[in-house]
Amino acid sequence: MLIRRGLAQHYLDHALKWLKRAEGSATQELREAERRIIDHYLKLATTCTEPGAGQNPRASFESDTVPDTQALADAQLLNALKLARAGAWQYQVEPDRFTFNDQFYSVYRTTAHAVGGYTMPSAEYINRFVHPGDAELVRRVIERTSASDNPVLSDEFEHRAIFGDGSTGRVLVRWFFIKDASGRTIMTCGINRDITEFRHVEQRAGESELQFKRLVEQQVAGIVIIRQDGSLAYVNPRFAAMLGYAASEVIGKPMATFVVERDRDRMAARTDALVTGEVQSTPNRFAVRTRSGGTLDVLGQAATVMWDGQPALIGVIIDHSEQRRIERAMQHTIEALAGMVELRDPYTAGHQRRVAKLACAIAERLGMTQAQIDGLRLASAVHDIGKVQVPSEILSKPGPLSTIEYQIVQQHSEAGFNILKGIEFPWPVAETVLQHHERLDGSGYPQGLRGDAILPEAKVLAVADVVDSMMARRPYREALGLQAALDEIEAHKGKLYDPAAVEACTSLLSERGSPFKAASESLPNGAN
């Protein structure tokens, strides 16, 4: 009776172990299969404790005749594994024999018929299915399993495998064994899973993570990842340096810790709204507290990502004061370049500045982004910079230009592009200057672009440029006036000029009290 109770406890222990494994299994199929294994052990434990179930439980292991209850439980186990499409096997120490189910052979991309049956000795199993480089590993595991005196040993290991189609991969082996009453191992049971693709995905994920870290750690902007609870899951060295800390001192702490008190509630609400998708990401200005106790104005923008399987935010944060210094330096550069043109061509004095104001107003009315408007402002301010390469006698010629002279003037768009392309603007300034004489129907220059091939900024600049040029006096003609300019863009709306830009421009110049209308009416004939 004592032996029977010991066996019952042994089976119950196995049931508990498999219960823990089932809770951590990755798929529903495996969880279902493992729970059926648990049922198997519980039935065996019940058999050992039922009155009159037999006086010699040890004989059930040592004889060739297995009690009906155990045979039924074994049959249920294998059937459950078959339904779960799991590759199951049993190994009998004596007579050194593996027995496999059909799903085992499916894992190894072959069939029982192709192999020659459902049973084979361990040496054949290793030779047929185990990669030569891992053969010794598998032998040691089999020997360790057989020799162990642990009555409830169960484990898992991974090894390289050879599949029936000649390819190689990796399999995960999860197993447990059964001992007789004397502690002798008589059988090992297990499940093999093909994890080749999983390991490939894992490797690619690791490579992607490494590339991500290399990328963000070299950024001049701060990069942060914020979990749903507001804590920092990752910061790059640049963000940590902004605050005066090492990255390791910042990770894990709430982002709110570093935001100045006046901005904390607003930032917390915004973070929640971004994670839940209630609002879209837009640049956001706030202040952070540095290690020295000072404050730093920053500009941040975030997007929702998945991090460790949970929604999180990835944010890009830049030093706003540094950004403003860069923008001011660019603005001064542009103003200097614009002045070069005006020194050589008195008729363009003020033209570029007026075009910039009108173009930006059109862009705002069209709902263009702030980044597009900022880039358009700079491009408009120097859209005629290429005229520094046009001879002065052509620019100031009082009469009509000859065909050759007009072709020389047309080169100013490309010349302007060549001057600006070496400057690293965060906007397509050089490209906008290059395209500001392109037209929707392909009749423009220098590339003859059509429709959507033209930048939106260049389409707006084209309208503003034509209108301002027509309203003012040129060396070869008198000013044509506001109405002539409006008639021109209306007549060619949709053919030469973007319809939306034309409508926005017409609206701006026609509204009573519009500063653009007032400016056009007071424009002196000699100002351009």
QUITAKA-V533985 format. One record per backbone hydrogen bond with DSSP energy under -1.0 kcal/mol. CO is the residue of the C=O (numbers start at 0). NH is the residue of the N-H. E is the energy in kcal/mol with one decimal. If there is no record, write none. Layout:
CO|NH|E, CO|NH|E
This chain:
0|4|-2.2, 1|5|-2.1, 2|6|-2.4, 3|7|-2.2, 4|8|-2.4, 5|9|-2.3, 6|10|-2.6, 7|11|-2.4, 8|12|-2.7, 9|13|-1.9, 10|14|-2.5, 11|15|-2.4, 12|16|-2.3, 13|17|-2.5, 14|18|-1.7, 15|19|-1.9, 16|20|-1.9, 17|21|-2.5, 18|22|-1.6, 26|30|-2.1, 27|31|-2.4, 28|32|-2.4, 29|33|-2.9, 30|34|-1.9, 31|35|-1.5, 32|36|-1.6, 33|37|-1.9, 34|38|-2.1, 35|39|-2.1, 36|40|-2.2, 37|41|-2.5, 38|42|-2.4, 39|43|-1.9, 40|44|-2.6, 41|45|-2.4, 42|46|-2.3, 43|47|-1.8, 45|49|-1.2, 49|52|-1.5, 55|58|-1.2, 56|59|-1.1, 57|60|-1.6, 57|61|-1.9, 58|62|-2.1, 66|70|-2.5, 67|71|-2.7, 68|72|-2.1, 69|73|-3.0, 70|74|-2.4, 71|75|-2.4, 72|76|-2.4, 73|77|-2.5, 74|78|-2.3, 75|79|-2.5, 76|80|-2.4, 77|81|-2.2, 78|82|-2.4, 79|83|-1.8, 80|85|-2.5, 81|84|-1.4, 85|87|-1.2, 86|191|-2.9, 87|100|-1.8, 88|189|-2.3, 89|98|-2.7, 90|187|-2.6, 91|96|-2.1, 96|91|-2.7, 97|119|-1.6, 98|89|-2.2, 100|104|-1.3, 101|105|-1.7, 102|106|-2.1, 103|107|-1.4, 104|109|-2.6, 105|108|-1.6, 107|163|-3.8, 110|114|-1.7, 111|115|-2.5, 111|116|-2.9, 117|99|-2.6, 119|97|-3.3, 120|124|-2.1, 121|125|-2.6, 122|126|-2.3, 123|127|-2.6, 124|128|-2.6, 125|129|-1.6, 128|161|-2.3, 130|133|-2.3, 133|137|-2.0, 134|138|-2.3, 135|139|-2.3, 136|140|-1.9, 137|141|-2.4, 138|142|-2.5, 139|143|-2.9, 140|144|-2.6, 141|145|-2.1, 142|146|-2.1, 143|147|-1.4, 149|152|-1.1, 152|176|-1.2, 154|174|-2.6, 156|172|-3.3, 158|170|-2.5, 159|130|-1.8, 160|168|-1.8, 162|165|-2.1, 166|162|-3.0, 168|160|-2.6, 169|194|-2.2, 170|158|-2.0, 171|192|-2.1, 172|156|-2.0, 173|190|-2.6, 174|154|-2.0, 175|188|-3.0, 177|185|-2.6, 177|186|-1.6, 179|182|-2.1, 183|179|-2.5, 186|177|-3.4, 187|90|-3.5, 188|175|-2.5, 189|88|-2.0, 190|173|-2.5, 192|171|-2.5, 194|198|-2.6, 195|199|-2.1, 196|200|-3.0, 197|201|-2.7, 198|202|-2.6, 199|203|-2.9, 200|204|-2.9, 201|205|-2.3, 202|206|-2.5, 203|207|-2.9, 204|208|-2.7, 205|209|-2.2, 206|210|-2.5, 207|211|-2.8, 208|212|-2.5, 209|213|-2.5, 210|214|-2.5, 211|215|-2.9, 212|216|-2.3, 221|316|-3.2, 222|235|-2.1, 223|314|-3.0, 224|232|-2.9, 224|233|-1.3, 225|312|-2.4, 226|229|-1.8, 229|254|-3.0, 230|226|-2.9, 231|251|-3.1, 233|224|-2.4, 235|239|-1.8, 236|240|-2.5, 237|241|-1.9, 238|242|-1.4, 239|243|-1.0, 239|244|-2.6, 242|290|-3.2, 245|248|-1.3, 246|249|-1.3, 246|250|-2.1, 249|252|-1.9, 252|231|-2.2, 253|256|-1.4, 254|257|-1.7, 257|288|-2.9, 259|262|-1.8, 260|263|-1.0, 262|266|-2.4, 263|267|-2.8, 264|268|-2.3, 265|269|-2.0, 266|270|-2.5, 267|271|-2.2, 268|272|-2.1, 269|273|-2.2, 270|274|-2.3, 271|275|-2.2, 272|277|-1.9, 272|278|-1.2, 283|299|-3.1, 285|297|-3.1, 286|259|-2.1, 287|295|-2.2, 289|292|-1.7, 293|289|-2.6, 295|287|-2.2, 296|319|-1.8, 297|285|-2.0, 298|317|-2.4, 299|283|-2.8, 300|315|-2.9, 302|313|-2.8, 304|311|-3.0, 306|309|-1.6, 309|306|-3.2, 311|304|-2.8, 312|225|-2.8, 313|302|-1.9, 314|223|-2.2, 315|300|-1.8, 316|221|-3.4, 317|298|-2.4, 318|322|-2.3, 319|323|-2.6, 320|324|-1.9, 321|325|-2.2, 322|326|-2.5, 323|327|-2.7, 324|328|-2.2, 325|329|-2.2, 326|330|-2.6, 327|331|-2.5, 328|332|-2.0, 329|333|-2.7, 330|334|-2.6, 331|335|-2.1, 332|336|-2.2, 333|337|-2.8, 334|338|-2.0, 335|339|-1.2, 336|340|-1.1, 337|341|-1.8, 338|342|-1.7, 339|343|-1.0, 340|344|-2.3, 344|347|-1.9, 345|348|-1.2, 347|350|-1.3, 349|353|-2.4, 350|354|-2.6, 351|355|-2.1, 352|356|-1.9, 353|357|-2.5, 354|358|-3.0, 355|359|-2.2, 356|360|-1.9, 357|361|-2.3, 358|362|-2.4, 359|363|-2.4, 360|364|-2.0, 361|365|-1.8, 362|367|-2.3, 363|366|-1.1, 368|372|-2.2, 369|373|-2.7, 370|374|-2.2, 371|375|-2.5, 372|376|-2.4, 373|377|-1.6, 374|378|-2.4, 375|379|-2.9, 376|380|-1.7, 379|382|-1.1, 381|384|-2.1, 383|386|-2.1, 384|387|-1.6, 385|388|-1.7, 386|389|-1.4, 390|394|-1.8, 391|395|-2.4, 401|405|-2.7, 402|406|-2.0, 403|407|-1.9, 404|408|-2.1, 405|409|-2.4, 408|411|-2.1, 409|412|-1.0, 410|414|-2.4, 411|415|-2.4, 412|416|-1.8, 413|417|-2.2, 414|418|-1.7, 415|419|-2.1, 416|420|-2.4, 419|422|-2.2, 422|424|-1.8, 426|428|-2.2, 427|431|-2.1, 428|432|-2.2, 429|433|-2.2, 430|434|-1.6, 434|437|-2.3, 436|444|-1.4, 438|441|-2.1, 439|450|-1.6, 449|452|-2.3, 450|453|-1.8, 454|458|-1.9, 455|459|-1.8, 456|460|-2.5, 457|461|-2.2, 458|462|-1.4, 459|463|-2.2, 460|464|-2.6, 461|465|-2.1, 462|466|-2.3, 463|467|-2.3, 464|468|-2.2, 465|469|-2.2, 466|470|-1.7, 469|479|-2.2, 473|476|-1.2, 476|473|-2.0, 480|484|-1.5, 481|485|-2.5, 482|486|-2.7, 483|487|-2.1, 484|488|-2.0, 485|489|-2.2, 486|490|-2.5, 487|491|-1.3, 489|492|-1.1, 491|494|-1.3, 491|495|-2.5, 491|496|-1.8, 494|440|-1.1, 495|439|-1.7, 496|493|-3.0, 497|501|-2.3, 498|502|-2.5, 499|503|-2.2, 500|504|-2.4, 501|505|-2.9, 502|506|-2.2, 503|507|-2.2, 504|508|-2.4, 505|509|-1.0, 506|510|-1.5, 510|513|-1.9, 513|517|-2.2, 514|518|-2.0, 515|519|-2.0, 516|520|-1.9, 517|521|-1.2, 523|526|-1.5
